[in-house]
């Protein structure tokens, strides 16, 4: 094959994946933005809701974390159903049900109602994150997927950038309207886009490359050949049980558990950390919390591009975890200074959220077939128990000591332990 023909083939392949990326990634980002906004807007509601309902920091921490118990019990079954019935219908079901439940938080009056709705929200949303990760494996081979995964995970800091000021504005502007508090309006208004997006999913998403009307036949064959070749390099266990017995599952789950501990320490307590630095108005808190998320977006895109270019996965995960650890610890210890606190919160957000996206190159590069569907979901649901323990521990320690500093130092140590665990994964298994 001549150099000219090789260049034409590379250009055609790049063009096909560019089409897929432009068709899918903005929409998937919107879906996850809605999910993450509805999951963590309770952090802003806390600024008013806890006083209005006379709930303690411990109650808040337990309620914020109990979401992940529902998530844990229904994650794997949800992802297996998605693999069987198709992403389009199942992702639509997930989004519509969790949108309705999220809006119902406007009617919470007691701690037990708060606990119940947080649990049901976790049940409703179970399967979305691993389902979308699995969905990416249907369209992109391993060596193209880090950038796509990072693009999708950019929805997390983007939801913080948009959701922070939006939540603060709603809570200030709508407070007292028709007898509702600002936090009640926030829950109701931010749930509506999720339900609408769930309906749009049924129209926009396609389950397989062969169903994409915006790819011509040669492009479909090219992408399918790439995906088939990529899957031949992955582990395919005969049964889900065989994969559960694999020690790699538990190593991966441990690593991601540590990342998620840091992620939810940041997302559930970021508004409180900014307030503790001396800012009191909800809108101002919302605007300032957008800065760490903006830094995270820039760092995530750079890290994802670097990981694909060098086809290196382990150190591209370890370094962000260390950066997040340092940022979180110093942001807590220097919380008396708004400028320094924000600087280190930016560092923490950049490291932790980049690690959250880059981690998924490990299991998606290792696994294929039913192992991918079950394994990704299993790792995600086990690790997301950290979403329960992180706010619960910090809330309990804050109530006990009157300061979140000790809890944040503990989270920083967990991030360091997780970074060391990454070294247990063989570079040859994931660096492609």
Secondary structure as a PSIPRED ss2 file (coil, helix, strand):
# PSIPRED VFORMAT (PSIPRED V4.0)

   1 X C   1.000  0.000  0.000
   2 X C   1.000  0.000  0.000
   3 X H   0.000  1.000  0.000
   4 X H   0.000  1.000  0.000
   5 X H   0.000  1.000  0.000
   6 X H   0.000  1.000  0.000
   7 X H   0.000  1.000  0.000
   8 X H   0.000  1.000  0.000
   9 X H   0.000  1.000  0.000
  10 X H   0.000  1.000  0.000
  11 X H   0.000  1.000  0.000
  12 X H   0.000  1.000  0.000
  13 X H   0.000  1.000  0.000
  14 X H   0.000  1.000  0.000
  15 X H   0.000  1.000  0.000
  16 X H   0.000  1.000  0.000
  17 X H   0.000  1.000  0.000
  18 X H   0.000  1.000  0.000
  19 X H   0.000  1.000  0.000
  20 X H   0.000  1.000  0.000
  21 X H   0.000  1.000  0.000
  22 X H   0.000  1.000  0.000
  23 X H   0.000  1.000  0.000
  24 X H   0.000  1.000  0.000
  25 X H   0.000  1.000  0.000
  26 X H   0.000  1.000  0.000
  27 X H   0.000  1.000  0.000
  28 X H   0.000  1.000  0.000
  29 X H   0.000  1.000  0.000
  30 X H   0.000  1.000  0.000
  31 X H   0.000  1.000  0.000
  32 X H   0.000  1.000  0.000
  33 X H   0.000  1.000  0.000
  34 X H   0.000  1.000  0.000
  35 X H   0.000  1.000  0.000
  36 X H   0.000  1.000  0.000
  37 X H   0.000  1.000  0.000
  38 X H   0.000  1.000  0.000
  39 X H   0.000  1.000  0.000
  40 X H   0.000  1.000  0.000
  41 X C   1.000  0.000  0.000
  42 X H   0.000  1.000  0.000
  43 X H   0.000  1.000  0.000
  44 X H   0.000  1.000  0.000
  45 X H   0.000  1.000  0.000
  46 X H   0.000  1.000  0.000
  47 X H   0.000  1.000  0.000
  48 X H   0.000  1.000  0.000
  49 X H   0.000  1.000  0.000
  50 X H   0.000  1.000  0.000
  51 X H   0.000  1.000  0.000
  52 X H   0.000  1.000  0.000
  53 X H   0.000  1.000  0.000
  54 X C   1.000  0.000  0.000
  55 X C   1.000  0.000  0.000
  56 X C   1.000  0.000  0.000
  57 X H   0.000  1.000  0.000
  58 X H   0.000  1.000  0.000
  59 X H   0.000  1.000  0.000
  60 X H   0.000  1.000  0.000
  61 X H   0.000  1.000  0.000
  62 X H   0.000  1.000  0.000
  63 X H   0.000  1.000  0.000
  64 X H   0.000  1.000  0.000
  65 X H   0.000  1.000  0.000
  66 X H   0.000  1.000  0.000
  67 X H   0.000  1.000  0.000
  68 X H   0.000  1.000  0.000
  69 X H   0.000  1.000  0.000
  70 X H   0.000  1.000  0.000
  71 X H   0.000  1.000  0.000
  72 X H   0.000  1.000  0.000
  73 X H   0.000  1.000  0.000
  74 X H   0.000  1.000  0.000
  75 X H   0.000  1.000  0.000
  76 X H   0.000  1.000  0.000
  77 X H   0.000  1.000  0.000
  78 X H   0.000  1.000  0.000
  79 X H   0.000  1.000  0.000
  80 X H   0.000  1.000  0.000
  81 X H   0.000  1.000  0.000
  82 X H   0.000  1.000  0.000
  83 X H   0.000  1.000  0.000
  84 X H   0.000  1.000  0.000
  85 X H   0.000  1.000  0.000
  86 X C   1.000  0.000  0.000
  87 X H   0.000  1.000  0.000
  88 X H   0.000  1.000  0.000
  89 X H   0.000  1.000  0.000
  90 X H   0.000  1.000  0.000
  91 X H   0.000  1.000  0.000
  92 X H   0.000  1.000  0.000
  93 X H   0.000  1.000  0.000
  94 X H   0.000  1.000  0.000
  95 X H   0.000  1.000  0.000
  96 X H   0.000  1.000  0.000
  97 X H   0.000  1.000  0.000
  98 X H   0.000  1.000  0.000
  99 X H   0.000  1.000  0.000
 100 X H   0.000  1.000  0.000
 101 X H   0.000  1.000  0.000
 102 X H   0.000  1.000  0.000
 103 X H   0.000  1.000  0.000
 104 X H   0.000  1.000  0.000
 105 X H   0.000  1.000  0.000
 106 X H   0.000  1.000  0.000
 107 X H   0.000  1.000  0.000
 108 X C   1.000  0.000  0.000
 109 X C   1.000  0.000  0.000
 110 X C   1.000  0.000  0.000
 111 X H   0.000  1.000  0.000
 112 X H   0.000  1.000  0.000
 113 X H   0.000  1.000  0.000
 114 X H   0.000  1.000  0.000
 115 X H   0.000  1.000  0.000
 116 X H   0.000  1.000  0.000
 117 X H   0.000  1.000  0.000
 118 X H   0.000  1.000  0.000
 119 X H   0.000  1.000  0.000
 120 X H   0.000  1.000  0.000
 121 X H   0.000  1.000  0.000
 122 X H   0.000  1.000  0.000
 123 X H   0.000  1.000  0.000
 124 X H   0.000  1.000  0.000
 125 X H   0.000  1.000  0.000
 126 X C   1.000  0.000  0.000
 127 X C   1.000  0.000  0.000
 128 X H   0.000  1.000  0.000
 129 X H   0.000  1.000  0.000
 130 X H   0.000  1.000  0.000
 131 X H   0.000  1.000  0.000
 132 X H   0.000  1.000  0.000
 133 X H   0.000  1.000  0.000
 134 X H   0.000  1.000  0.000
 135 X H   0.000  1.000  0.000
 136 X H   0.000  1.000  0.000
 137 X H   0.000  1.000  0.000
 138 X C   1.000  0.000  0.000
 139 X C   1.000  0.000  0.000
 140 X C   1.000  0.000  0.000
 141 X C   1.000  0.000  0.000
 142 X H   0.000  1.000  0.000
 143 X H   0.000  1.000  0.000
 144 X H   0.000  1.000  0.000
 145 X H   0.000  1.000  0.000
 146 X H   0.000  1.000  0.000
 147 X H   0.000  1.000  0.000
 148 X H   0.000  1.000  0.000
 149 X H   0.000  1.000  0.000
 150 X H   0.000  1.000  0.000
 151 X H   0.000  1.000  0.000
 152 X H   0.000  1.000  0.000
 153 X H   0.000  1.000  0.000
 154 X H   0.000  1.000  0.000
 155 X H   0.000  1.000  0.000
 156 X H   0.000  1.000  0.000
 157 X H   0.000  1.000  0.000
 158 X H   0.000  1.000  0.000
 159 X H   0.000  1.000  0.000
 160 X H   0.000  1.000  0.000
 161 X H   0.000  1.000  0.000
 162 X H   0.000  1.000  0.000
 163 X H   0.000  1.000  0.000
 164 X H   0.000  1.000  0.000
 165 X H   0.000  1.000  0.000
 166 X H   0.000  1.000  0.000
 167 X H   0.000  1.000  0.000
 168 X H   0.000  1.000  0.000
 169 X H   0.000  1.000  0.000
 170 X H   0.000  1.000  0.000
 171 X H   0.000  1.000  0.000
 172 X H   0.000  1.000  0.000
 173 X H   0.000  1.000  0.000
 174 X C   1.000  0.000  0.000
 175 X C   1.000  0.000  0.000
 176 X C   1.000  0.000  0.000
 177 X H   0.000  1.000  0.000
 178 X H   0.000  1.000  0.000
 179 X H   0.000  1.000  0.000
 180 X C   1.000  0.000  0.000
 181 X C   1.000  0.000  0.000
 182 X H   0.000  1.000  0.000
 183 X H   0.000  1.000  0.000
 184 X H   0.000  1.000  0.000
 185 X H   0.000  1.000  0.000
 186 X H   0.000  1.000  0.000
 187 X H   0.000  1.000  0.000
 188 X H   0.000  1.000  0.000
 189 X H   0.000  1.000  0.000
 190 X H   0.000  1.000  0.000
 191 X H   0.000  1.000  0.000
 192 X H   0.000  1.000  0.000
 193 X H   0.000  1.000  0.000
 194 X H   0.000  1.000  0.000
 195 X H   0.000  1.000  0.000
 196 X H   0.000  1.000  0.000
 197 X H   0.000  1.000  0.000
 198 X H   0.000  1.000  0.000
 199 X H   0.000  1.000  0.000
 200 X H   0.000  1.000  0.000
 201 X H   0.000  1.000  0.000
 202 X H   0.000  1.000  0.000
 203 X H   0.000  1.000  0.000
 204 X H   0.000  1.000  0.000
 205 X C   1.000  0.000  0.000
 206 X C   1.000  0.000  0.000
 207 X C   1.000  0.000  0.000
 208 X C   1.000  0.000  0.000
 209 X H   0.000  1.000  0.000
 210 X H   0.000  1.000  0.000
 211 X H   0.000  1.000  0.000
 212 X C   1.000  0.000  0.000
 213 X C   1.000  0.000  0.000
 214 X C   1.000  0.000  0.000
 215 X C   1.000  0.000  0.000
 216 X C   1.000  0.000  0.000
 217 X H   0.000  1.000  0.000
 218 X H   0.000  1.000  0.000
 219 X H   0.000  1.000  0.000
 220 X H   0.000  1.000  0.000
 221 X H   0.000  1.000  0.000
 222 X H   0.000  1.000  0.000
 223 X H   0.000  1.000  0.000
 224 X H   0.000  1.000  0.000
 225 X H   0.000  1.000  0.000
 226 X H   0.000  1.000  0.000
 227 X H   0.000  1.000  0.000
 228 X H   0.000  1.000  0.000
 229 X H   0.000  1.000  0.000
 230 X H   0.000  1.000  0.000
 231 X H   0.000  1.000  0.000
 232 X H   0.000  1.000  0.000
 233 X C   1.000  0.000  0.000
 234 X C   1.000  0.000  0.000
 235 X E   0.000  0.000  1.000
 236 X C   1.000  0.000  0.000
 237 X C   1.000  0.000  0.000
 238 X C   1.000  0.000  0.000
 239 X C   1.000  0.000  0.000
 240 X H   0.000  1.000  0.000
 241 X H   0.000  1.000  0.000
 242 X H   0.000  1.000  0.000
 243 X H   0.000  1.000  0.000
 244 X H   0.000  1.000  0.000
 245 X C   1.000  0.000  0.000
 246 X C   1.000  0.000  0.000
 247 X H   0.000  1.000  0.000
 248 X H   0.000  1.000  0.000
 249 X H   0.000  1.000  0.000
 250 X H   0.000  1.000  0.000
 251 X H   0.000  1.000  0.000
 252 X H   0.000  1.000  0.000
 253 X H   0.000  1.000  0.000
 254 X H   0.000  1.000  0.000
 255 X H   0.000  1.000  0.000
 256 X H   0.000  1.000  0.000
 257 X H   0.000  1.000  0.000
 258 X H   0.000  1.000  0.000
 259 X H   0.000  1.000  0.000
 260 X H   0.000  1.000  0.000
 261 X H   0.000  1.000  0.000
 262 X H   0.000  1.000  0.000
 263 X H   0.000  1.000  0.000
 264 X H   0.000  1.000  0.000
 265 X H   0.000  1.000  0.000
 266 X H   0.000  1.000  0.000
 267 X H   0.000  1.000  0.000
 268 X H   0.000  1.000  0.000
 269 X H   0.000  1.000  0.000
 270 X H   0.000  1.000  0.000
 271 X H   0.000  1.000  0.000
 272 X H   0.000  1.000  0.000
 273 X H   0.000  1.000  0.000
 274 X H   0.000  1.000  0.000
 275 X H   0.000  1.000  0.000
 276 X H   0.000  1.000  0.000
 277 X C   1.000  0.000  0.000
 278 X C   1.000  0.000  0.000
 279 X C   1.000  0.000  0.000
 280 X C   1.000  0.000  0.000
 281 X C   1.000  0.000  0.000
 282 X H   0.000  1.000  0.000
 283 X H   0.000  1.000  0.000
 284 X H   0.000  1.000  0.000
 285 X H   0.000  1.000  0.000
 286 X H   0.000  1.000  0.000
 287 X H   0.000  1.000  0.000
 288 X H   0.000  1.000  0.000
 289 X H   0.000  1.000  0.000
 290 X H   0.000  1.000  0.000
 291 X H   0.000  1.000  0.000
 292 X H   0.000  1.000  0.000
 293 X H   0.000  1.000  0.000
 294 X H   0.000  1.000  0.000
 295 X H   0.000  1.000  0.000
 296 X H   0.000  1.000  0.000
 297 X H   0.000  1.000  0.000
 298 X H   0.000  1.000  0.000
 299 X H   0.000  1.000  0.000
 300 X H   0.000  1.000  0.000
 301 X H   0.000  1.000  0.000
 302 X H   0.000  1.000  0.000
 303 X H   0.000  1.000  0.000
 304 X H   0.000  1.000  0.000
 305 X H   0.000  1.000  0.000
 306 X H   0.000  1.000  0.000
 307 X H   0.000  1.000  0.000
 308 X H   0.000  1.000  0.000
 309 X H   0.000  1.000  0.000
 310 X H   0.000  1.000  0.000
 311 X C   1.000  0.000  0.000
 312 X C   1.000  0.000  0.000
 313 X C   1.000  0.000  0.000
 314 X C   1.000  0.000  0.000
 315 X H   0.000  1.000  0.000
 316 X H   0.000  1.000  0.000
 317 X H   0.000  1.000  0.000
 318 X H   0.000  1.000  0.000
 319 X H   0.000  1.000  0.000
 320 X H   0.000  1.000  0.000
 321 X H   0.000  1.000  0.000
 322 X H   0.000  1.000  0.000
 323 X H   0.000  1.000  0.000
 324 X H   0.000  1.000  0.000
 325 X H   0.000  1.000  0.000
 326 X H   0.000  1.000  0.000
 327 X H   0.000  1.000  0.000
 328 X H   0.000  1.000  0.000
 329 X H   0.000  1.000  0.000
 330 X H   0.000  1.000  0.000
 331 X H   0.000  1.000  0.000
 332 X H   0.000  1.000  0.000
 333 X H   0.000  1.000  0.000
 334 X C   1.000  0.000  0.000
 335 X C   1.000  0.000  0.000
 336 X C   1.000  0.000  0.000
 337 X C   1.000  0.000  0.000
 338 X H   0.000  1.000  0.000
 339 X H   0.000  1.000  0.000
 340 X H   0.000  1.000  0.000
 341 X H   0.000  1.000  0.000
 342 X H   0.000  1.000  0.000
 343 X H   0.000  1.000  0.000
 344 X H   0.000  1.000  0.000
 345 X H   0.000  1.000  0.000
 346 X H   0.000  1.000  0.000
 347 X H   0.000  1.000  0.000
 348 X H   0.000  1.000  0.000
 349 X H   0.000  1.000  0.000
 350 X H   0.000  1.000  0.000
 351 X H   0.000  1.000  0.000
 352 X H   0.000  1.000  0.000
 353 X H   0.000  1.000  0.000
 354 X H   0.000  1.000  0.000
 355 X H   0.000  1.000  0.000
 356 X H   0.000  1.000  0.000
 357 X H   0.000  1.000  0.000
 358 X H   0.000  1.000  0.000
 359 X C   1.000  0.000  0.000
 360 X H   0.000  1.000  0.000
 361 X H   0.000  1.000  0.000
 362 X H   0.000  1.000  0.000
 363 X H   0.000  1.000  0.000
 364 X H   0.000  1.000  0.000
 365 X H   0.000  1.000  0.000
 366 X H   0.000  1.000  0.000
 367 X E   0.000  0.000  1.000
 368 X C   1.000  0.000  0.000
 369 X H   0.000  1.000  0.000
 370 X H   0.000  1.000  0.000
 371 X H   0.000  1.000  0.000
 372 X H   0.000  1.000  0.000
 373 X H   0.000  1.000  0.000
 374 X H   0.000  1.000  0.000
 375 X H   0.000  1.000  0.000
 376 X H   0.000  1.000  0.000
 377 X H   0.000  1.000  0.000
 378 X H   0.000  1.000  0.000
 379 X H   0.000  1.000  0.000
 380 X H   0.000  1.000  0.000
 381 X H   0.000  1.000  0.000
 382 X H   0.000  1.000  0.000
 383 X H   0.000  1.000  0.000
 384 X C   1.000  0.000  0.000
 385 X C   1.000  0.000  0.000
 386 X H   0.000  1.000  0.000
 387 X H   0.000  1.000  0.000
 388 X H   0.000  1.000  0.000
 389 X H   0.000  1.000  0.000
 390 X H   0.000  1.000  0.000
 391 X H   0.000  1.000  0.000
 392 X H   0.000  1.000  0.000
 393 X H   0.000  1.000  0.000
 394 X H   0.000  1.000  0.000
 395 X H   0.000  1.000  0.000
 396 X H   0.000  1.000  0.000
 397 X H   0.000  1.000  0.000
 398 X H   0.000  1.000  0.000
 399 X H   0.000  1.000  0.000
 400 X H   0.000  1.000  0.000
 401 X H   0.000  1.000  0.000
 402 X C   1.000  0.000  0.000
 403 X C   1.000  0.000  0.000
 404 X C   1.000  0.000  0.000
 405 X H   0.000  1.000  0.000
 406 X H   0.000  1.000  0.000
 407 X H   0.000  1.000  0.000
 408 X H   0.000  1.000  0.000
 409 X H   0.000  1.000  0.000
 410 X H   0.000  1.000  0.000
 411 X H   0.000  1.000  0.000
 412 X H   0.000  1.000  0.000
 413 X H   0.000  1.000  0.000
 414 X H   0.000  1.000  0.000
 415 X H   0.000  1.000  0.000
 416 X H   0.000  1.000  0.000
 417 X H   0.000  1.000  0.000
 418 X H   0.000  1.000  0.000
 419 X H   0.000  1.000  0.000
 420 X H   0.000  1.000  0.000
 421 X H   0.000  1.000  0.000
 422 X H   0.000  1.000  0.000
 423 X C   1.000  0.000  0.000
 424 X C   1.000  0.000  0.000
 425 X C   1.000  0.000  0.000
 426 X C   1.000  0.000  0.000
 427 X H   0.000  1.000  0.000
 428 X H   0.000  1.000  0.000
 429 X H   0.000  1.000  0.000
 430 X H   0.000  1.000  0.000
 431 X C   1.000  0.000  0.000
 432 X C   1.000  0.000  0.000
